Amino acid sequence: MKSSLKSSLKIVAMIKEDPSVTTDEMARLTGLARRSVTKQLAKLKQDGHIRRVGPAKGGHWEVVGDENKKN
């Protein structure tokens, strides 16, 4: 379970750094399988930590509750 949390934190950090990061890039950078990244993203979305804006191609990720850090 600990590694799952670390993976989630890495994914959120990547999204903050580059909102248009792809699942494949996340998998490569974390060393996780693409399927594992997809599961982590689904859990983060379900828990309300991130959201996808726009289409699968051309869209981007947003970290929810992070709006005040943009200004």
PDB file of N, CA, C and O in Angstrom:
ATOM      1  N   MET A   1       0.821  -1.194   0.000  1.00  0.00           N
ATOM      2  CA  MET A   1       0.000   0.000   0.000  1.00  0.00           C
ATOM      3  C   MET A   1       0.865   1.258   0.000  1.00  0.00           C
ATOM      4  O   MET A   1       0.489   2.274  -0.584  1.00  0.00           O
ATOM      5  N   LYS A   2       2.009   1.187   0.649  1.00  0.00           N
ATOM      6  CA  LYS A   2       2.896   2.331   0.719  1.00  0.00           C
ATOM      7  C   LYS A   2       3.368   2.771  -0.662  1.00  0.00           C
ATOM      8  O   LYS A   2       3.404   3.963  -0.965  1.00  0.00           O
ATOM      9  N   SER A   3       3.731   1.791  -1.503  1.00  0.00           N
ATOM     10  CA  SER A   3       4.219   2.128  -2.838  1.00  0.00           C
ATOM     11  C   SER A   3       3.101   2.729  -3.688  1.00  0.00           C
ATOM     12  O   SER A   3       3.359   3.544  -4.574  1.00  0.00           O
ATOM     13  N   SER A   4       1.865   2.326  -3.416  1.00  0.00           N
ATOM     14  CA  SER A   4       0.724   2.894  -4.124  1.00  0.00           C
ATOM     15  C   SER A   4       0.591   4.387  -3.820  1.00  0.00           C
ATOM     16  O   SER A   4       0.312   5.188  -4.712  1.00  0.00           O
ATOM     17  N   LEU A   5       0.791   4.747  -2.563  1.00  0.00           N
ATOM     18  CA  LEU A   5       0.730   6.155  -2.166  1.00  0.00           C
ATOM     19  C   LEU A   5       1.872   6.941  -2.805  1.00  0.00           C
ATOM     20  O   LEU A   5       1.669   8.050  -3.300  1.00  0.00           O
ATOM     21  N   LYS A   6       3.072   6.361  -2.791  1.00  0.00           N
ATOM     22  CA  LYS A   6       4.216   7.034  -3.407  1.00  0.00           C
ATOM     23  C   LYS A   6       3.974   7.242  -4.899  1.00  0.00           C
ATOM     24  O   LYS A   6       4.305   8.295  -5.444  1.00  0.00           O
ATOM     25  N   SER A   7       3.402   6.243  -5.554  1.00  0.00           N
ATOM     26  CA  SER A   7       3.102   6.351  -6.985  1.00  0.00           C
ATOM     27  C   SER A   7       2.090   7.461  -7.236  1.00  0.00           C
ATOM     28  O   SER A   7       2.235   8.247  -8.173  1.00  0.00           O
ATOM     29  N   SER A   8       1.066   7.519  -6.391  1.00  0.00           N
ATOM     30  CA  SER A   8       0.041   8.558  -6.537  1.00  0.00           C
ATOM     31  C   SER A   8       0.656   9.942  -6.382  1.00  0.00           C
ATOM     32  O   SER A   8       0.337  10.855  -7.144  1.00  0.00           O
ATOM     33  N   LEU A   9       1.529  10.099  -5.407  1.00  0.00           N
ATOM     34  CA  LEU A   9       2.180  11.395  -5.187  1.00  0.00           C
ATOM     35  C   LEU A   9       3.052  11.780  -6.378  1.00  0.00           C
ATOM     36  O   LEU A   9       3.090  12.947  -6.769  1.00  0.00           O
ATOM     37  N   LYS A  10       3.753  10.804  -6.957  1.00  0.00           N
ATOM     38  CA  LYS A  10       4.578  11.066  -8.140  1.00  0.00           C
ATOM     39  C   LYS A  10       3.708  11.510  -9.310  1.00  0.00           C
ATOM     40  O   LYS A  10       4.050  12.445 -10.035  1.00  0.00           O
ATOM     41  N   ILE A  11       2.581  10.830  -9.483  1.00  0.00           N
ATOM     42  CA  ILE A  11       1.675  11.160 -10.589  1.00  0.00           C
ATOM     43  C   ILE A  11       1.116  12.568 -10.413  1.00  0.00           C
ATOM     44  O   ILE A  11       1.071  13.337 -11.373  1.00  0.00           O
ATOM     45  N   VAL A  12       0.693  12.913  -9.207  1.00  0.00           N
ATOM     46  CA  VAL A  12       0.163  14.259  -8.951  1.00  0.00           C
ATOM     47  C   VAL A  12       1.254  15.305  -9.200  1.00  0.00           C
ATOM     48  O   VAL A  12       0.978  16.361  -9.770  1.00  0.00           O
ATOM     49  N   ALA A  13       2.473  15.023  -8.782  1.00  0.00           N
ATOM     50  CA  ALA A  13       3.586  15.957  -9.007  1.00  0.00           C
ATOM     51  C   ALA A  13       3.830  16.150 -10.500  1.00  0.00           C
ATOM     52  O   ALA A  13       4.086  17.268 -10.947  1.00  0.00           O
ATOM     53  N   MET A  14       3.751  15.072 -11.271  1.00  0.00           N
ATOM     54  CA  MET A  14       3.929  15.180 -12.725  1.00  0.00           C
ATOM     55  C   MET A  14       2.840  16.022 -13.359  1.00  0.00           C
ATOM     56  O   MET A  14       3.107  16.821 -14.256  1.00  0.00           O
ATOM     57  N   ILE A  15       1.608  15.843 -12.891  1.00  0.00           N
ATOM     58  CA  ILE A  15       0.482  16.617 -13.430  1.00  0.00           C
ATOM     59  C   ILE A  15       0.658  18.094 -13.102  1.00  0.00           C
ATOM     60  O   ILE A  15       0.385  18.952 -13.942  1.00  0.00           O
ATOM     61  N   LYS A  16       1.112  18.399 -11.884  1.00  0.00           N
ATOM     62  CA  LYS A  16       1.347  19.802 -11.510  1.00  0.00           C
ATOM     63  C   LYS A  16       2.417  20.420 -12.404  1.00  0.00           C
ATOM     64  O   LYS A  16       2.301  21.576 -12.810  1.00  0.00           O
ATOM     65  N   GLU A  17       3.457  19.648 -12.708  1.00  0.00           N
ATOM     66  CA  GLU A  17       4.560  20.151 -13.528  1.00  0.00           C
ATOM     67  C   GLU A  17       4.164  20.286 -14.995  1.00  0.00           C
ATOM     68  O   GLU A  17       4.550  21.248 -15.660  1.00  0.00           O
ATOM     69  N   ASP A  18       3.389  19.318 -15.503  1.00  0.00           N
ATOM     70  CA  ASP A  18       2.987  19.314 -16.916  1.00  0.00           C
ATOM     71  C   ASP A  18       1.582  18.747 -17.028  1.00  0.00           C
ATOM     72  O   ASP A  18       1.418  17.531 -17.129  1.00  0.00           O
ATOM     73  N   PRO A  19       0.552  19.613 -17.014  1.00  0.00           N
ATOM     74  CA  PRO A  19      -0.834  19.139 -17.059  1.00  0.00           C
ATOM     75  C   PRO A  19      -1.181  18.314 -18.298  1.00  0.00           C
ATOM     76  O   PRO A  19      -2.163  17.572 -18.285  1.00  0.00           O
ATOM     77  N   SER A  20      -0.400  18.432 -19.357  1.00  0.00           N
ATOM     78  CA  SER A  20      -0.700  17.665 -20.567  1.00  0.00           C
ATOM     79  C   SER A  20       0.098  16.363 -20.635  1.00  0.00           C
ATOM     80  O   SER A  20       0.165  15.738 -21.694  1.00  0.00           O
ATOM     81  N   VAL A  21       0.700  15.948 -19.523  1.00  0.00           N
ATOM     82  CA  VAL A  21       1.475  14.703 -19.477  1.00  0.00           C
ATOM     83  C   VAL A  21       0.564  13.524 -19.843  1.00  0.00           C
ATOM     84  O   VAL A  21      -0.597  13.474 -19.438  1.00  0.00           O
ATOM     85  N   THR A  22       1.107  12.584 -20.610  1.00  0.00           N
ATOM     86  CA  THR A  22       0.311  11.433 -21.041  1.00  0.00           C
ATOM     87  C   THR A  22       0.495  10.259 -20.089  1.00  0.00           C
ATOM     88  O   THR A  22       1.441  10.214 -19.303  1.00  0.00           O
ATOM     89  N   THR A  23      -0.424   9.321 -20.180  1.00  0.00           N
ATOM     90  CA  THR A  23      -0.336   8.111 -19.359  1.00  0.00           C
ATOM     91  C   THR A  23       0.949   7.356 -19.665  1.00  0.00           C
ATOM     92  O   THR A  23       1.602   6.840 -18.757  1.00  0.00           O
ATOM     93  N   ASP A  24       1.316   7.290 -20.951  1.00  0.00           N
ATOM     94  CA  ASP A  24       2.550   6.599 -21.335  1.00  0.00           C
ATOM     95  C   ASP A  24       3.778   7.276 -20.727  1.00  0.00           C
ATOM     96  O   ASP A  24       4.697   6.601 -20.264  1.00  0.00           O
ATOM     97  N   GLU A  25       3.792   8.614 -20.728  1.00  0.00           N
ATOM     98  CA  GLU A  25       4.919   9.342 -20.128  1.00  0.00           C
ATOM     99  C   GLU A  25       4.975   9.091 -18.621  1.00  0.00           C
ATOM    100  O   GLU A  25       6.054   8.913 -18.057  1.00  0.00           O
ATOM    101  N   MET A  26       3.810   9.079 -17.971  1.00  0.00           N
ATOM    102  CA  MET A  26       3.768   8.811 -16.531  1.00  0.00           C
ATOM    103  C   MET A  26       4.321   7.419 -16.245  1.00  0.00           C
ATOM    104  O   MET A  26       5.083   7.233 -15.296  1.00  0.00           O
ATOM    105  N   ALA A  27       3.941   6.453 -17.057  1.00  0.00           N
ATOM    106  CA  ALA A  27       4.414   5.080 -16.868  1.00  0.00           C
ATOM    107  C   ALA A  27       5.935   5.019 -17.016  1.00  0.00           C
ATOM    108  O   ALA A  27       6.618   4.386 -16.211  1.00  0.00           O
ATOM    109  N   ARG A  28       6.450   5.671 -18.033  1.00  0.00           N
ATOM    110  CA  ARG A  28       7.891   5.662 -18.281  1.00  0.00           C
ATOM    111  C   ARG A  28       8.649   6.334 -17.135  1.00  0.00           C
ATOM    112  O   ARG A  28       9.669   5.822 -16.674  1.00  0.00           O
ATOM    113  N   LEU A  29       8.148   7.480 -16.681  1.00  0.00           N
ATOM    114  CA  LEU A  29       8.841   8.236 -15.644  1.00  0.00           C
ATOM    115  C   LEU A  29       8.751   7.606 -14.252  1.00  0.00           C
ATOM    116  O   LEU A  29       9.657   7.775 -13.435  1.00  0.00           O
ATOM    117  N   THR A  30       7.670   6.885 -13.981  1.00  0.00           N
ATOM    118  CA  THR A  30       7.523   6.252 -12.669  1.00  0.00           C
ATOM    119  C   THR A  30       8.070   4.831 -12.654  1.00  0.00           C
ATOM    120  O   THR A  30       8.343   4.276 -11.590  1.00  0.00           O
ATOM    121  N   GLY A  31       8.229   4.245 -13.832  1.00  0.00           N
ATOM    122  CA  GLY A  31       8.677   2.858 -13.901  1.00  0.00           C
ATOM    123  C   GLY A  31       7.538   1.868 -13.684  1.00  0.00           C
ATOM    124  O   GLY A  31       7.768   0.666 -13.545  1.00  0.00           O
ATOM    125  N   LEU A  32       6.319   2.376 -13.657  1.00  0.00           N
ATOM    126  CA  LEU A  32       5.147   1.517 -13.494  1.00  0.00           C
ATOM    127  C   LEU A  32       4.638   1.051 -14.853  1.00  0.00           C
ATOM    128  O   LEU A  32       4.945   1.655 -15.881  1.00  0.00           O
ATOM    129  N   ALA A  33       3.872  -0.009 -14.848  1.00  0.00           N
ATOM    130  CA  ALA A  33       3.200  -0.452 -16.067  1.00  0.00           C
ATOM    131  C   ALA A  33       2.103   0.567 -16.404  1.00  0.00           C
ATOM    132  O   ALA A  33       1.558   1.215 -15.511  1.00  0.00           O
ATOM    133  N   ARG A  34       1.789   0.702 -17.678  1.00  0.00           N
ATOM    134  CA  ARG A  34       0.760   1.651 -18.102  1.00  0.00           C
ATOM    135  C   ARG A  34      -0.566   1.355 -17.386  1.00  0.00           C
ATOM    136  O   ARG A  34      -1.286   2.272 -16.989  1.00  0.00           O
ATOM    137  N   ARG A  35      -0.871   0.080 -17.231  1.00  0.00           N
ATOM    138  CA  ARG A  35      -2.108  -0.330 -16.557  1.00  0.00           C
ATOM    139  C   ARG A  35      -2.117   0.139 -15.100  1.00  0.00           C
ATOM    140  O   ARG A  35      -3.156   0.562 -14.594  1.00  0.00           O
ATOM    141  N   SER A  36      -0.985   0.067 -14.435  1.00  0.00           N
ATOM    142  CA  SER A  36      -0.885   0.529 -13.046  1.00  0.00           C
ATOM    143  C   SER A  36      -1.134   2.029 -12.955  1.00  0.00           C
ATOM    144  O   SER A  36      -1.815   2.503 -12.046  1.00  0.00           O
ATOM    145  N   VAL A  37      -0.569   2.775 -13.913  1.00  0.00           N
ATOM    146  CA  VAL A  37      -0.789   4.230 -13.939  1.00  0.00           C
ATOM    147  C   VAL A  37      -2.269   4.519 -14.165  1.00  0.00           C
ATOM    148  O   VAL A  37      -2.838   5.394 -13.511  1.00  0.00           O
ATOM    149  N   THR A  38      -2.891   3.793 -15.081  1.00  0.00           N
ATOM    150  CA  THR A  38      -4.313   3.984 -15.358  1.00  0.00           C
ATOM    151  C   THR A  38      -5.144   3.746 -14.094  1.00  0.00           C
ATOM    152  O   THR A  38      -6.077   4.496 -13.809  1.00  0.00           O
ATOM    153  N   LYS A  39      -4.800   2.698 -13.340  1.00  0.00           N
ATOM    154  CA  LYS A  39      -5.513   2.418 -12.082  1.00  0.00           C
ATOM    155  C   LYS A  39      -5.304   3.541 -11.072  1.00  0.00           C
ATOM    156  O   LYS A  39      -6.247   3.952 -10.397  1.00  0.00           O
ATOM    157  N   GLN A  40      -4.069   4.039 -10.965  1.00  0.00           N
ATOM    158  CA  GLN A  40      -3.778   5.136 -10.029  1.00  0.00           C
ATOM    159  C   GLN A  40      -4.573   6.387 -10.415  1.00  0.00           C
ATOM    160  O   GLN A  40      -5.136   7.063  -9.554  1.00  0.00           O
ATOM    161  N   LEU A  41      -4.614   6.689 -11.717  1.00  0.00           N
ATOM    162  CA  LEU A  41      -5.363   7.857 -12.189  1.00  0.00           C
ATOM    163  C   LEU A  41      -6.849   7.710 -11.864  1.00  0.00           C
ATOM    164  O   LEU A  41      -7.492   8.667 -11.432  1.00  0.00           O
ATOM    165  N   ALA A  42      -7.386   6.519 -12.070  1.00  0.00           N
ATOM    166  CA  ALA A  42      -8.808   6.275 -11.784  1.00  0.00           C
ATOM    167  C   ALA A  42      -9.091   6.494 -10.298  1.00  0.00           C
ATOM    168  O   ALA A  42     -10.104   7.093  -9.937  1.00  0.00           O
ATOM    169  N   LYS A  43      -8.199   6.010  -9.442  1.00  0.00           N
ATOM    170  CA  LYS A  43      -8.382   6.182  -7.995  1.00  0.00           C
ATOM    171  C   LYS A  43      -8.281   7.662  -7.615  1.00  0.00           C
ATOM    172  O   LYS A  43      -9.081   8.157  -6.821  1.00  0.00           O
ATOM    173  N   LEU A  44      -7.301   8.362  -8.182  1.00  0.00           N
ATOM    174  CA  LEU A  44      -7.147   9.791  -7.886  1.00  0.00           C
ATOM    175  C   LEU A  44      -8.372  10.579  -8.340  1.00  0.00           C
ATOM    176  O   LEU A  44      -8.814  11.499  -7.652  1.00  0.00           O
ATOM    177  N   LYS A  45      -8.920  10.216  -9.504  1.00  0.00           N
ATOM    178  CA  LYS A  45     -10.130  10.882  -9.997  1.00  0.00           C
ATOM    179  C   LYS A  45     -11.312  10.569  -9.092  1.00  0.00           C
ATOM    180  O   LYS A  45     -12.075  11.465  -8.731  1.00  0.00           O
ATOM    181  N   GLN A  46     -11.465   9.302  -8.727  1.00  0.00           N
ATOM    182  CA  GLN A  46     -12.573   8.875  -7.877  1.00  0.00           C
ATOM    183  C   GLN A  46     -12.533   9.567  -6.521  1.00  0.00           C
ATOM    184  O   GLN A  46     -13.574   9.922  -5.967  1.00  0.00           O
ATOM    185  N   ASP A  47     -11.340   9.756  -5.994  1.00  0.00           N
ATOM    186  CA  ASP A  47     -11.180  10.402  -4.690  1.00  0.00           C
ATOM    187  C   ASP A  47     -11.231  11.922  -4.773  1.00  0.00           C
ATOM    188  O   ASP A  47     -11.159  12.601  -3.749  1.00  0.00           O
ATOM    189  N   GLY A  48     -11.354  12.466  -5.992  1.00  0.00           N
ATOM    190  CA  GLY A  48     -11.501  13.904  -6.165  1.00  0.00           C
ATOM    191  C   GLY A  48     -10.208  14.696  -6.117  1.00  0.00           C
ATOM    192  O   GLY A  48     -10.237  15.907  -5.899  1.00  0.00           O
ATOM    193  N   HIS A  49      -9.063  14.033  -6.317  1.00  0.00           N
ATOM    194  CA  HIS A  49      -7.779  14.729  -6.265  1.00  0.00           C
ATOM    195  C   HIS A  49      -7.389  15.349  -7.616  1.00  0.00           C
ATOM    196  O   HIS A  49      -6.715  16.378  -7.665  1.00  0.00           O
ATOM    197  N   ILE A  50      -7.821  14.708  -8.704  1.00  0.00           N
ATOM    198  CA  ILE A  50      -7.512  15.217 -10.039  1.00  0.00           C
ATOM    199  C   ILE A  50      -8.753  15.125 -10.909  1.00  0.00           C
ATOM    200  O   ILE A  50      -9.719  14.439 -10.575  1.00  0.00           O
ATOM    201  N   ARG A  51      -8.707  15.829 -12.031  1.00  0.00           N
ATOM    202  CA  ARG A  51      -9.779  15.692 -13.028  1.00  0.00           C
ATOM    203  C   ARG A  51      -9.180  15.874 -14.409  1.00  0.00           C
ATOM    204  O   ARG A  51      -8.157  16.536 -14.586  1.00  0.00           O
ATOM    205  N   ARG A  52      -9.842  15.270 -15.379  1.00  0.00           N
ATOM    206  CA  ARG A  52      -9.419  15.374 -16.766  1.00  0.00           C
ATOM    207  C   ARG A  52     -10.277  16.434 -17.426  1.00  0.00           C
ATOM    208  O   ARG A  52     -11.501  16.405 -17.302  1.00  0.00           O
ATOM    209  N   VAL A  53      -9.651  17.372 -18.126  1.00  0.00           N
ATOM    210  CA  VAL A  53     -10.367  18.432 -18.818  1.00  0.00           C
ATOM    211  C   VAL A  53     -10.118  18.264 -20.310  1.00  0.00           C
ATOM    212  O   VAL A  53      -8.972  18.238 -20.760  1.00  0.00           O
ATOM    213  N   GLY A  54     -11.194  18.152 -21.067  1.00  0.00           N
ATOM    214  CA  GLY A  54     -11.049  17.998 -22.509  1.00  0.00           C
ATOM    215  C   GLY A  54     -10.954  16.535 -22.916  1.00  0.00           C
ATOM    216  O   GLY A  54     -11.089  15.636 -22.086  1.00  0.00           O
ATOM    217  N   PRO A  55     -10.721  16.311 -24.200  1.00  0.00           N
ATOM    218  CA  PRO A  55     -10.689  14.951 -24.737  1.00  0.00           C
ATOM    219  C   PRO A  55      -9.426  14.192 -24.339  1.00  0.00           C
ATOM    220  O   PRO A  55      -8.476  14.770 -23.812  1.00  0.00           O
ATOM    221  N   ALA A  56      -9.435  12.894 -24.599  1.00  0.00           N
ATOM    222  CA  ALA A  56      -8.275  12.057 -24.291  1.00  0.00           C
ATOM    223  C   ALA A  56      -7.029  12.574 -25.022  1.00  0.00           C
ATOM    224  O   ALA A  56      -5.939  12.622 -24.451  1.00  0.00           O
ATOM    225  N   LYS A  57      -7.205  12.954 -26.273  1.00  0.00           N
ATOM    226  CA  LYS A  57      -6.086  13.546 -27.020  1.00  0.00           C
ATOM    227  C   LYS A  57      -6.320  15.043 -27.095  1.00  0.00           C
ATOM    228  O   LYS A  57      -7.334  15.494 -27.629  1.00  0.00           O
ATOM    229  N   GLY A  58      -5.394  15.806 -26.567  1.00  0.00           N
ATOM    230  CA  GLY A  58      -5.522  17.253 -26.610  1.00  0.00           C
ATOM    231  C   GLY A  58      -6.051  17.862 -25.325  1.00  0.00           C
ATOM    232  O   GLY A  58      -6.061  19.084 -25.179  1.00  0.00           O
ATOM    233  N   GLY A  59      -6.488  17.032 -24.396  1.00  0.00           N
ATOM    234  CA  GLY A  59      -6.968  17.535 -23.107  1.00  0.00           C
ATOM    235  C   GLY A  59      -5.807  17.676 -22.137  1.00  0.00           C
ATOM    236  O   GLY A  59      -4.643  17.522 -22.508  1.00  0.00           O
ATOM    237  N   HIS A  60      -6.146  17.973 -20.883  1.00  0.00           N
ATOM    238  CA  HIS A  60      -5.115  18.077 -19.861  1.00  0.00           C
ATOM    239  C   HIS A  60      -5.687  17.691 -18.501  1.00  0.00           C
ATOM    240  O   HIS A  60      -6.901  17.587 -18.324  1.00  0.00           O
ATOM    241  N   TRP A  61      -4.785  17.481 -17.549  1.00  0.00           N
ATOM    242  CA  TRP A  61      -5.155  17.129 -16.184  1.00  0.00           C
ATOM    243  C   TRP A  61      -5.156  18.375 -15.313  1.00  0.00           C
ATOM    244  O   TRP A  61      -4.421  19.327 -15.575  1.00  0.00           O
ATOM    245  N   GLU A  62      -5.979  18.362 -14.285  1.00  0.00           N
ATOM    246  CA  GLU A  62      -5.959  19.422 -13.276  1.00  0.00           C
ATOM    247  C   GLU A  62      -5.931  18.775 -11.904  1.00  0.00           C
ATOM    248  O   GLU A  62      -6.618  17.785 -11.652  1.00  0.00           O
ATOM    249  N   VAL A  63      -5.121  19.350 -11.017  1.00  0.00           N
ATOM    250  CA  VAL A  63      -5.114  18.918  -9.628  1.00  0.00           C
ATOM    251  C   VAL A  63      -6.203  19.713  -8.927  1.00  0.00           C
ATOM    252  O   VAL A  63      -6.159  20.943  -8.910  1.00  0.00           O
ATOM    253  N   VAL A  64      -7.166  19.032  -8.357  1.00  0.00           N
ATOM    254  CA  VAL A  64      -8.321  19.678  -7.723  1.00  0.00           C
ATOM    255  C   VAL A  64      -7.886  20.254  -6.376  1.00  0.00           C
ATOM    256  O   VAL A  64      -7.143  19.624  -5.624  1.00  0.00           O
ATOM    257  N   GLY A  65      -8.363  21.462  -6.090  1.00  0.00           N
ATOM    258  CA  GLY A  65      -7.999  22.110  -4.829  1.00  0.00           C
ATOM    259  C   GLY A  65      -6.659  22.801  -4.896  1.00  0.00           C
ATOM    260  O   GLY A  65      -6.112  23.211  -3.873  1.00  0.00           O
ATOM    261  N   ASP A  66      -6.127  22.931  -6.099  1.00  0.00           N
ATOM    262  CA  ASP A  66      -4.801  23.542  -6.275  1.00  0.00           C
ATOM    263  C   ASP A  66      -4.916  24.904  -6.978  1.00  0.00           C
ATOM    264  O   ASP A  66      -3.907  25.497  -7.359  1.00  0.00           O
ATOM    265  N   GLU A  67      -6.155  25.395  -7.146  1.00  0.00           N
ATOM    266  CA  GLU A  67      -6.379  26.621  -7.912  1.00  0.00           C
ATOM    267  C   GLU A  67      -5.661  27.829  -7.318  1.00  0.00           C
ATOM    268  O   GLU A  67      -5.158  28.674  -8.059  1.00  0.00           O
ATOM    269  N   ASN A  68      -5.609  27.918  -5.996  1.00  0.00           N
ATOM    270  CA  ASN A  68      -5.002  29.093  -5.374  1.00  0.00           C
ATOM    271  C   ASN A  68      -3.490  29.160  -5.577  1.00  0.00           C
ATOM    272  O   ASN A  68      -2.896  30.217  -5.362  1.00  0.00           O
ATOM    273  N   LYS A  69      -2.863  28.082  -5.978  1.00  0.00           N
ATOM    274  CA  LYS A  69      -1.420  28.079  -6.184  1.00  0.00           C
ATOM    275  C   LYS A  69      -1.047  28.589  -7.572  1.00  0.00           C
ATOM    276  O   LYS A  69       0.130  28.829  -7.843  1.00  0.00           O
ATOM    277  N   LYS A  70      -2.030  28.756  -8.453  1.00  0.00           N
ATOM    278  CA  LYS A  70      -1.750  29.235  -9.805  1.00  0.00           C
ATOM    279  C   LYS A  70      -1.441  30.724  -9.824  1.00  0.00           C
ATOM    280  O   LYS A  70      -0.705  31.196 -10.690  1.00  0.00           O
ATOM    281  N   ASN A  71      -2.000  31.463  -8.876  1.00  0.00           N
ATOM    282  CA  ASN A  71      -1.825  32.921  -8.862  1.00  0.00           C
ATOM    283  C   ASN A  71      -0.613  33.349  -8.092  1.00  0.00           C
ATOM    284  O   ASN A  71      -0.335  34.544  -7.992  1.00  0.00           O
TER     285      ASN A  71
END
